[in-house]
Amino acid sequence: MGRFVQVATVTEIPAGERKLVWVDEEPAVLFNVGGEFFCLADVCSHDGGPLGEGELFGHEIECPRHGALFDIRTGEAVTLPATAPTSVYRVRVEEDKILVAPA
């Protein structure tokens, strides 16, 4: 497993917001849902679209291209046309620092 790296601070991402970050030179999206932070690859497994630009429904993000839903906690594809998961990252909060690492 990879090591944790700081990608943001808690104060940068209010509840209900998100931020595009880079993890190991790959784009990822960091979400704050009710004070909990989740991070997944900014790539739809169906067509490579930018998931971070989609609408968030609770813990599910909708791909803006074709409407596939992904669970931001697990990366699981919840609806078609996506059938494969997208990558998720482990998230750790230390004081005001948000750190992520590959799962």
Residue pairs with C-beta under 8 A, 6 or more apart in sequence:
1 90
1 101
1 102
1 103
2 24
2 101
2 102
3 101
4 90
4 92
4 99
4 100
4 101
5 23
5 99
5 100
5 101
6 97
6 98
6 99
7 19
7 21
7 22
7 23
7 28
7 30
7 39
7 98
7 99
7 100
8 19
8 21
8 30
8 98
9 96
9 97
9 98
10 37
10 93
10 96
10 97
10 98
11 96
12 19
12 98
13 19
13 30
13 31
13 32
13 37
13 98
14 32
15 32
15 33
15 34
15 35
16 32
16 33
16 56
17 31
17 32
18 29
18 30
18 31
18 32
18 52
18 56
19 29
19 30
20 27
20 28
20 29
20 30
20 42
20 52
21 27
21 28
21 29
21 30
21 39
21 100
22 28
23 39
23 89
23 100
23 101
23 102
24 102
26 41
27 41
27 42
27 43
27 50
27 52
28 39
28 40
28 41
28 42
28 89
28 100
29 39
29 40
29 41
29 42
29 51
29 52
29 61
30 37
30 38
30 39
30 91
30 98
30 100
31 37
31 38
31 39
31 56
31 61
31 72
33 56
33 58
33 59
33 72
37 91
37 93
37 98
38 59
38 72
38 73
38 88
38 91
39 88
39 89
39 91
39 100
40 51
40 61
40 70
40 72
40 75
40 86
40 87
40 88
40 89
41 51
41 75
41 86
41 87
41 88
41 89
42 50
42 51
42 52
43 49
43 50
43 51
43 86
43 87
44 50
44 51
44 63
44 65
44 66
44 68
44 70
44 82
44 86
45 70
45 77
45 82
45 83
45 84
45 85
45 86
46 63
46 65
46 66
46 68
46 77
46 81
46 82
46 83
46 84
47 63
47 65
47 66
49 63
49 64
49 65
49 66
50 64
51 61
51 63
51 70
51 86
52 61
53 64
54 61
54 62
54 63
54 64
55 61
55 62
55 64
56 62
56 72
57 69
59 71
59 72
59 73
60 69
60 70
60 71
60 72
60 78
61 69
61 70
61 72
62 68
62 69
63 69
63 70
63 82
66 81
66 82
67 79
67 81
68 77
68 78
68 79
68 80
68 81
68 82
69 77
69 78
69 79
69 82
70 76
70 77
70 78
70 82
70 85
70 86
71 78
72 88
73 88
74 85
74 88
75 85
75 86
75 87
75 88
76 85
77 83
77 84
77 85
77 86
87 102
87 103
88 103
89 100
89 101
89 102
89 103
90 100
90 101
90 102
90 103
91 98
91 99
91 100
92 98
92 99
92 100
92 101
93 99
